[in-house]
Amino acid sequence: MMNYFRQAVVKGDFLITAEIMPPKGANPDRMLTLAKLLKGRVHAVNVTDGSRSVLRMSSIAASTLLLQQGIEPICQMTCRDRNIIALQSDLMGAQALGIRNILALTGDPVHAGDQKGARAVFELESVRLLNLIEHLNAGTDASGNRLSDGHLDIFPGAAVDPQLKSWSSVQRRFERKLMAGAQFFQSQMIVDFDRLEMFMSQLALDAGKPIIAGIFLLKSAQNADFINRHVPGVHIPDEIIQRLASAVDPLRIGIEIVVEQIAMAKQYCQGIHLMAVRREELIPEILEQAGILPIEHMKNCHKLSA
């Protein structure tokens, strides 16, 4: 069973992941076409679970489709839409389908999405979901009952946002997720690299778990302005917006900015997570410009140096 991502974490490799959204409908062709472009360029493809509460195909179904193409997924699982029974059932189903990497998330509020009549569940939040995974991995359910048909072997991760205004909140949430068993951390979109350095040096350096910095491709000044208005906790600096606004080709400048941000993230973190919403086909080019080798090439280098 594939688990190259876990192996890379254990070896201490610099981790490369990228995000893909499941289809809004039953046809997965576009998602699979984009994911195939990432094969050999990333350690795993992160599959969103109703990001921004917008209706899309199940992240478990989409992750299974990726596995069938030989692409390792990190399957996001949110607490927004499921009670504790459904969460356990889905985790068992994910395991049976070959999915091992789960990113445990609380989930975005439903009012942010496109299903205005939906009711949120939120019986658990991300820390309690991590605790639940720990129980299932140990062979018991949430009520302490033994799993008669085998324990799980989920590799759990969590989100972290070093840019929260309250530093005590950043510290408390990070430490609680560490205690709950998170084995890797993916950050929210990073725009304040001074704050990222502070987080790494003061909180994460001795934690022993990799921090994967979220890097977002800005396609235009309008795109950056939309994020500033609609994504809580993110403030894209005016100089970046002006740089995009004055560009003849804003997308090219957006790629330049991402490459620069990757270089900064490499100074502090153990990996990068690329988000190029609706332009995922550009991720291989971005990695090339950033000087990041294909994963297969890196594997060969490890063999030669062994």
C-alpha positions as CSV (number, residue, x, y, z in Angstrom):
1,M,0.0,0.0,0.0
2,M,1.4,3.4,-0.9
3,N,2.6,5.7,1.9
4,Y,5.5,7.5,0.3
5,F,4.4,10.7,2.1
6,R,4.8,9.1,5.6
7,Q,8.1,7.6,4.5
8,A,9.3,11.1,3.4
9,V,8.2,12.6,6.8
10,V,10.1,9.9,8.7
11,K,13.2,10.4,6.6
12,G,13.1,14.1,7.1
13,D,12.8,14.9,3.4
14,F,11.8,18.4,2.4
15,L,8.1,17.8,1.7
16,I,6.2,19.0,-1.4
17,T,2.4,18.9,-1.5
18,A,-0.1,20.5,-3.7
19,E,-3.9,21.1,-3.4
20,I,-6.6,19.9,-5.8
21,M,-10.3,20.4,-5.5
22,P,-12.7,17.5,-6.2
23,P,-15.1,18.1,-9.1
24,K,-18.4,19.9,-8.7
25,G,-20.3,17.0,-10.2
26,A,-19.8,13.4,-11.0
27,N,-17.1,13.7,-13.8
28,P,-13.6,13.6,-12.4
29,D,-11.7,13.9,-15.7
30,R,-10.4,17.4,-15.1
31,M,-9.3,16.7,-11.5
32,L,-7.5,13.5,-12.7
33,T,-5.8,15.3,-15.6
34,L,-4.4,18.0,-13.3
35,A,-3.4,15.4,-10.7
36,K,-1.4,13.4,-13.2
37,L,0.6,16.5,-14.0
38,L,1.7,16.5,-10.3
39,K,2.7,12.8,-10.3
40,G,6.4,12.6,-9.5
41,R,6.5,16.3,-8.6
42,V,4.9,16.1,-5.2
43,H,5.0,13.7,-2.3
44,A,1.2,13.8,-2.1
45,V,-1.8,15.6,-3.4
46,N,-4.0,17.3,-0.8
47,V,-7.7,16.8,-1.6
48,T,-10.1,19.4,-0.2
49,D,-13.2,18.6,1.7
50,G,-15.9,21.2,0.9
51,S,-13.4,24.1,1.1
52,R,-15.1,27.4,2.0
53,S,-18.3,25.2,2.4
54,V,-18.7,25.0,-1.4
55,L,-20.4,21.7,-2.5
56,R,-18.0,19.3,-4.3
57,M,-17.5,15.6,-4.6
58,S,-16.6,13.7,-1.4
59,S,-12.9,14.0,-0.6
60,I,-12.8,10.3,0.2
61,A,-14.2,9.4,-3.3
62,A,-11.8,11.8,-5.0
63,S,-8.8,10.5,-3.0
64,T,-9.8,6.9,-4.0
65,L,-9.8,8.0,-7.7
66,L,-6.3,9.4,-7.3
67,L,-5.1,6.2,-5.7
68,Q,-6.4,4.3,-8.7
69,Q,-4.1,6.4,-10.8
70,G,-1.1,5.8,-8.6
71,I,-1.2,9.3,-7.0
72,E,-1.0,9.4,-3.2
73,P,-3.6,11.7,-1.6
74,I,-3.8,13.6,1.7
75,C,-7.5,13.4,2.3
76,Q,-9.0,16.4,4.1
77,M,-11.7,15.5,6.6
78,T,-13.8,18.2,8.3
79,C,-16.1,18.0,11.3
80,R,-18.6,20.5,9.8
81,D,-20.8,17.9,8.0
82,R,-20.4,14.7,10.2
83,N,-21.3,13.6,13.7
84,I,-19.0,11.2,15.6
85,I,-20.6,8.1,14.1
86,A,-20.1,9.4,10.5
87,L,-16.6,10.5,11.2
88,Q,-15.6,7.0,12.5
89,S,-17.4,5.3,9.6
90,D,-15.7,7.5,7.0
91,L,-12.3,6.9,8.6
92,M,-12.8,3.2,8.5
93,G,-14.0,3.4,4.9
94,A,-11.0,5.5,4.0
95,Q,-8.6,3.0,5.5
96,A,-10.3,0.1,3.6
97,L,-10.0,2.0,0.3
98,G,-6.2,2.5,0.9
99,I,-6.3,6.1,2.1
100,R,-3.7,6.6,4.9
101,N,-3.0,10.3,5.1
102,I,-5.8,12.4,6.8
103,L,-5.7,16.1,7.4
104,A,-8.0,16.7,10.3
105,L,-9.9,20.0,10.0
106,T,-12.8,21.7,11.9
107,G,-14.2,23.0,8.6
108,D,-15.5,26.4,7.3
109,P,-18.8,27.7,8.5
110,V,-21.7,26.8,6.2
111,H,-22.8,30.5,5.7
112,A,-19.6,31.0,3.7
113,G,-20.6,28.5,1.1
114,D,-23.1,27.9,-1.7
115,Q,-25.6,25.8,0.3
116,K,-27.4,28.4,2.3
117,G,-30.0,26.0,3.8
118,A,-27.4,23.6,5.1
119,R,-27.1,22.8,8.8
120,A,-23.7,22.5,10.4
121,V,-22.8,19.6,12.7
122,F,-19.5,20.4,14.4
123,E,-20.0,17.7,17.0
124,L,-16.2,17.5,17.1
125,E,-13.5,20.0,16.1
126,S,-10.0,19.2,14.7
127,V,-8.3,18.4,18.1
128,R,-11.0,16.0,19.1
129,L,-10.9,14.5,15.6
130,L,-7.2,13.9,16.0
131,N,-8.0,12.2,19.4
132,L,-10.6,10.1,17.6
133,I,-8.1,8.9,15.0
134,E,-5.7,8.0,17.8
135,H,-8.4,5.8,19.4
136,L,-9.2,4.1,16.1
137,N,-5.5,3.5,15.4
138,A,-5.2,1.9,18.8
139,G,-8.1,-0.4,18.0
140,T,-11.0,1.1,19.9
141,D,-13.9,3.4,18.9
142,A,-15.0,6.6,20.6
143,S,-16.9,4.7,23.3
144,G,-13.9,2.5,24.1
145,N,-15.3,-0.6,22.4
146,R,-12.8,-2.8,20.7
147,L,-12.8,-2.8,16.9
148,S,-13.5,-6.4,16.1
149,D,-12.3,-6.2,12.5
150,G,-9.0,-4.6,12.9
151,H,-7.4,-1.3,14.0
152,L,-6.8,1.6,11.7
153,D,-3.4,2.9,10.5
154,I,-4.1,6.5,9.7
155,F,-1.3,9.0,9.4
156,P,-2.9,12.2,10.8
157,G,-2.0,15.8,10.1
158,A,-3.4,19.2,11.2
159,A,-3.6,22.8,10.1
160,V,-1.8,25.6,11.8
161,D,-2.0,29.4,11.3
162,P,1.1,31.3,12.6
163,Q,-0.5,34.6,11.5
164,L,-3.4,34.6,14.0
165,K,-3.4,37.9,15.9
166,S,-3.4,36.1,19.3
167,W,0.0,34.5,19.8
168,S,-1.3,32.6,22.8
169,S,-4.0,31.1,20.6
170,V,-1.4,30.0,18.0
171,Q,0.6,28.4,20.8
172,R,-2.4,26.7,22.5
173,R,-3.9,25.3,19.3
174,F,-0.5,24.0,18.1
175,E,0.4,22.3,21.4
176,R,-3.1,20.7,21.7
177,K,-2.8,19.3,18.2
178,L,0.7,18.0,19.0
179,M,-0.7,16.3,22.1
180,A,-3.6,14.8,20.1
181,G,-1.2,13.0,17.8
182,A,-0.7,15.2,14.7
183,Q,2.3,13.9,12.7
184,F,2.6,16.8,10.3
185,F,1.2,20.4,10.0
186,Q,0.1,22.3,7.0
187,S,-0.1,26.0,7.4
188,Q,-2.7,28.4,6.1
189,M,-1.7,30.7,3.3
190,I,1.5,32.4,4.4
191,V,2.0,36.1,3.6
192,D,3.9,37.2,6.8
193,F,7.2,35.4,6.7
194,D,8.5,37.2,9.7
195,R,5.6,35.7,11.7
196,L,6.4,32.3,10.2
197,E,10.0,32.6,11.3
198,M,8.8,33.5,14.8
199,F,6.5,30.5,14.9
200,M,9.2,28.2,13.8
201,S,11.9,29.4,16.2
202,Q,9.7,29.8,19.2
203,L,7.1,27.0,18.9
204,A,7.8,24.5,16.2
205,L,11.6,24.1,16.2
206,D,11.7,21.5,19.0
207,A,8.3,19.9,18.3
208,G,9.8,17.2,16.0
209,K,6.9,17.4,13.5
210,P,7.3,18.9,10.0
211,I,5.6,22.2,9.2
212,I,4.5,22.6,5.6
213,A,4.1,26.2,4.6
214,G,1.0,27.1,2.5
215,I,2.0,29.1,-0.6
216,F,-0.8,30.6,-2.7
217,L,-0.6,31.6,-6.4
218,L,-2.1,35.1,-6.8
219,K,-3.3,35.6,-10.3
220,S,-4.1,39.3,-10.3
221,A,-4.5,42.3,-8.0
222,Q,-8.2,41.6,-8.0
223,N,-7.5,38.1,-6.8
224,A,-5.4,39.4,-3.9
225,D,-8.0,42.0,-3.0
226,F,-10.7,39.3,-2.9
227,I,-8.6,37.2,-0.5
228,N,-8.0,40.2,1.7
229,R,-11.8,40.8,1.9
230,H,-13.0,37.2,2.2
231,V,-10.3,35.1,3.8
232,P,-10.1,35.7,7.6
233,G,-6.6,36.1,9.1
234,V,-4.9,36.8,5.7
235,H,-3.7,40.3,4.8
236,I,-1.7,40.4,1.5
237,P,0.7,43.4,1.7
238,D,0.0,46.5,-0.4
239,E,3.4,46.2,-2.1
240,I,2.4,42.7,-3.5
241,I,-1.0,44.0,-4.7
242,Q,0.7,47.0,-6.4
243,R,3.2,44.8,-8.0
244,L,0.4,42.7,-9.5
245,A,-1.7,45.8,-10.5
246,S,1.2,47.4,-12.4
247,A,2.2,44.2,-14.3
248,V,1.6,43.7,-18.0
249,D,1.2,40.0,-17.2
250,P,-0.1,39.7,-13.6
251,L,0.0,35.9,-13.7
252,R,3.7,35.8,-14.6
253,I,4.3,38.2,-11.6
254,G,2.2,35.9,-9.4
255,I,4.5,33.0,-10.4
256,E,7.5,35.1,-9.6
257,I,6.1,35.9,-6.2
258,V,5.4,32.2,-5.4
259,V,9.0,31.3,-6.4
260,E,10.3,34.0,-4.0
261,Q,8.0,32.8,-1.2
262,I,9.2,29.2,-1.7
263,A,12.8,30.3,-1.3
264,M,11.8,32.1,2.0
265,A,9.8,29.1,3.3
266,K,12.7,26.8,2.6
267,Q,14.8,28.8,5.1
268,Y,12.4,28.0,8.0
269,C,10.1,25.1,7.2
270,Q,10.2,21.4,6.4
271,G,8.0,21.6,3.3
272,I,5.8,23.7,1.1
273,H,2.1,23.2,0.1
274,L,1.2,24.9,-3.2
275,M,-2.3,26.2,-3.8
276,A,-2.9,27.3,-7.4
277,V,-6.7,27.4,-7.5
278,R,-8.0,26.8,-11.1
279,R,-4.4,27.0,-12.4
280,E,-3.0,23.8,-10.9
281,E,-1.4,23.0,-14.3
282,L,1.2,25.7,-13.5
283,I,2.5,23.9,-10.4
284,P,5.2,21.8,-12.3
285,E,6.5,25.1,-13.9
286,I,6.6,26.8,-10.5
287,L,8.5,23.9,-9.0
288,E,11.0,24.0,-11.8
289,Q,11.5,27.8,-11.5
290,A,12.0,27.3,-7.7
291,G,14.7,24.7,-8.4
292,I,12.8,21.8,-6.8
293,L,13.7,18.5,-8.4
294,P,11.1,15.8,-9.4
295,I,10.5,13.4,-6.5
296,E,11.8,10.4,-8.5
297,H,15.0,12.3,-9.2
298,M,15.3,13.0,-5.4
299,K,14.8,9.3,-4.7
300,N,17.6,8.4,-7.1
301,C,19.9,10.9,-5.4
302,H,19.2,9.4,-2.0
303,K,20.1,5.9,-3.4
304,L,23.3,7.2,-4.9
305,S,24.4,8.9,-1.6
306,A,23.5,5.9,0.6
